[in-house]
Amino acid sequence: MSFPLTTFILSIMTSSTPLLLAASGELVVEKSGVLNLGLEGMMLVGAVVGFAVTYHTGSALLGAFCGALAGMLLASVFAVLTLSLLANQVATGLALTIFGTGLSALAGSSYVGLAGPPIPILDVPVLSALPVIGPIVFQQNGFVYASFALLGAIAWFLYRSHAGLILRAVGDSHEAAHAIGYNVIGIRYLAVAFGGAMAGLAGADLSIGYNTNWAENMTAGRGWIALALVVFSTWRPFWLVVGAYLFGGIMYASLYVQGTGLAIPSQFVASLPYLATIAVLVAISRDRARIRLNAPACLGLSFRAAG
């Protein structure tokens, strides 16, 4: 009885980790007042670069680093267009997703069907043998631990550091932040670059952690779900974890149901995560007071320094 339960929980954790990584980065971006809808494209580019580097070098760590770097470079293109050239953030983010999808398909065409090396799993002697808790806590890959460590660091940065206070001030009132001497554009560049790195890392997790292969469009809408998670959490780190594991569980459950052979149309089962996303966002939108209280006031608004 405990073995299937443990396996189910482990599967949910690995399924949720890419969502948590991508959403954590987007949380920082949106806290600075920037809306980047290009998560799906950055994740796909990170996935193909991460897999290619891991496949050729045998190093998952190097693959993860290069995947994050690829996401950061793609995010930098978005930053130049929206922050320096003042292009519309929504349109540019959508274009970034389309560009990333096409670029990853082109770059990854020669890697389809290839299998990369399995990522090392932490195995703590004695502790990992504990029933249920042991495998869940002490037998995970590095991406799972990194997702919690990074989110903890982000929460501390946003709410316990002076730099995080400045970032939130820029997101809430960029005019006021500029008036007291803060470099609004520079701060937003850094936030967007960090968000891109996290999206690229999430993509690398998909191709070398969650799977050990590359497939075209393998994100399967996870970038959009990660965007929805930030709204679901009302821009709060703790609820980001809850949302990521809720939607990750729904995504895995849909796959599990398909594997049981139940007489349910596969198309309906595959759509469950996205139907759940829509339902949750509709429910959250009814509480406008909470959204106004936590949403960055300048989210999606361009800034041009006077003079």
BELMOLIN-V154200 format. One record per residue. N is the residue number from 1. PHI is phi as a letter, one per 40 degrees, with the letter a starting at -180 (none if undefined). Layout:
N,PHI  N,PHI
This chain:
1,none  2,c  3,c  4,c  5,c  6,c  7,c  8,c  9,c  10,c  11,c  12,c  13,c  14,c  15,c  16,c  17,d  18,c  19,c  20,c  21,c  22,c  23,c  24,c  25,c  26,c  27,d  28,c  29,d  30,c  31,c  32,c  33,g  34,b  35,b  36,b  37,c  38,c  39,d  40,d  41,c  42,c  43,c  44,c  45,c  46,c  47,c  48,c  49,c  50,c  51,c  52,c  53,c  54,c  55,c  56,c  57,b  58,g  59,b  60,c  61,c  62,c  63,c  64,c  65,c  66,c  67,c  68,c  69,c  70,c  71,c  72,c  73,c  74,c  75,c  76,c  77,c  78,d  79,c  80,c  81,c  82,c  83,c  84,c  85,c  86,f  87,c  88,c  89,c  90,c  91,c  92,c  93,c  94,c  95,c  96,c  97,c  98,c  99,c  100,c  101,c  102,c  103,c  104,c  105,c  106,c  107,c  108,c  109,d  110,c  111,b  112,c  113,g  114,c  115,b  116,c  117,c  118,c  119,c  120,c  121,b  122,c  123,b  124,c  125,d  126,g  127,c  128,c  129,c  130,c  131,c  132,g  133,c  134,d  135,c  136,c  137,c  138,b  139,b  140,b  141,c  142,c  143,c  144,c  145,c  146,c  147,c  148,c  149,c  150,c  151,c  152,c  153,c  154,c  155,c  156,c  157,c  158,c  159,b  160,b  161,b  162,c  163,c  164,c  165,c  166,c  167,d  168,c  169,c  170,c  171,c  172,c  173,a  174,c  175,c  176,c  177,c  178,c  179,c  180,c  181,h  182,c  183,c  184,d  185,c  186,c  187,c  188,c  189,d  190,c  191,c  192,c  193,c  194,c  195,c  196,c  197,c  198,c  199,c  200,c  201,c  202,c  203,c  204,c  205,c  206,c  207,c  208,b  209,b  210,c  211,b  212,b  213,a  214,b  215,a  216,d  217,f  218,c  219,c  220,f  221,g  222,c  223,c  224,c  225,c  226,c  227,c  228,c  229,c  230,c  231,c  232,d  233,c  234,f  235,g  236,b  237,d  238,d  239,c  240,c  241,c  242,d  243,c  244,c  245,c  246,c  247,c  248,c  249,c  250,c  251,c  252,c  253,c  254,c  255,c  256,c  257,c  258,c  259,c  260,c  261,g  262,c  263,c  264,b  265,d  266,c  267,c  268,c  269,c  270,c  271,c  272,d  273,d  274,c  275,c  276,c  277,c  278,c  279,c  280,c  281,c  282,c  283,c  284,c  285,c  286,c  287,c  288,c  289,c  290,c  291,c  292,c  293,c  294,b  295,c  296,d  297,c  298,b  299,d  300,g  301,c  302,c  303,b  304,b  305,c  306,c  307,g
